Amino acid sequence: MVFVCYPRCSTCKKAQKWLEENQVDYTFRDIKEDNPTLEELKTWHEKSGLPLKKFFNTSGQLYRSMELSKKLPTMPEEEQFALLASDGLLVKRPLVVTDDRVLVGFKEADWADALK
């Protein structure tokens, strides 16, 4: 399992603490230093079953400064994937990537169901 996060993010810190408290083995990946590739994002999106817009960090400064809330509704999916792959801080985090699923964001109940 890969735990993809931004170490300075408070939600990521909570999620990492939860993983450790629940003795879940994981490989740590810093999303800013090792941004997901276009191919990874496409695979993760498919595994997650979520709409692509759920992969955007809508509370981030970069998202707001680029005014993506106005642009995404009409932006082609390929362009959205390319944008996500261009900067890890645009991607909602944390992410947990397993062989058969991807969790986006930290909701303790969802993680407990999926990872235990």
N, C-alpha and C positions, 0 to 999 in steps of 0.2 A: 504494500500500500504506500502511496505517495501522498504526503501532506504538503500542499502547495499554499504558501502564505507569504505575507509581508511582515517581517519581524517587528516592525514598529506599530502594527495595527493592533488595537486593544481586543478586537473580536478574535483575531488570530491567536493572541496570547491566551485568551479564555479557552479556545478550541484546543490548543496545544496542551494546556493544563488538563483539560478533560481527557485527552488521549492518554496522557501519562498516568492520571489517577485511575483510569480504567485499564491500564496495562495493555494498550493497543500498540503493537509494533508498527513503526512507520519510518519512511525515509523522508527527511526534511528537504524541501525545495523552496528557495527564496524566489518569489515571483518577479522581483525587480532585477535580480541578478541573472536569473535563468527564465526568461519570459517563455510562456508556452508558444510552440510553433503553430503555424496555420494548420498543419496536419493533426497535431495533438488536439487543438481546439475543436476541429471538426469531429474527431473521434469522441472526445469528451462530451460534446453537445449531443451527439447521437446516443451515447450511453446514459446520459442524464435524463432524457425524456422531457427536458424543459425547453421552453421557448428560448431562442437565442438571446433575447433582450435580458433574460435572467443572468447572463454571463457578464453583463456590464456593471461596473462599480458606479452606480448612479449617485452615490454620495461623495465621490472623489472630486478633488479640485480640477483635475484634468478633464473629466467628463463635463463638469459645469462650464469650464472656460472654453471648451470646444462647442458648447451649446448642443450637445448630442441629443438631448431630450427633444429638440425640434427636428434634428436631422435623421435620427434612426428610423422613424416610421416610414420614410420614403427611400431609405438607403437599401440598395440590393444586399442580399445576404452575404454574397462573396466579399463585398466591400466591408461589411460589418466584421467578418472573420479577419480580414486583412488588418483592420483597425485594432482589433483585440490583440492580434499577434505583434503589432507594432510597439506596444508598451504594456508591460505587466500591470501598471497601476490602473489601467482601464478595466482590468478583469476583476470581477467580484471574487472576494476571498473570504475565508479560506476555501480551498477545494480539497476534497479527498478523492483520490483516484485509485480504484481497485480494478481487478481483472474484469469485473462485470458491472460496475456502477461508478457513477460520479456524483458526489454531493457538493452543492454550491452554497456557500454561506454556512454559518454555524447555527443550527437549531438542535439543541441537546437531545430532544426526544427523537428526532429523525436520525441523528448519529447513533443513538443507543440502539434503535431498531435495526439499523443497517450494519453496524460494526461489531455487534456482540454475538 
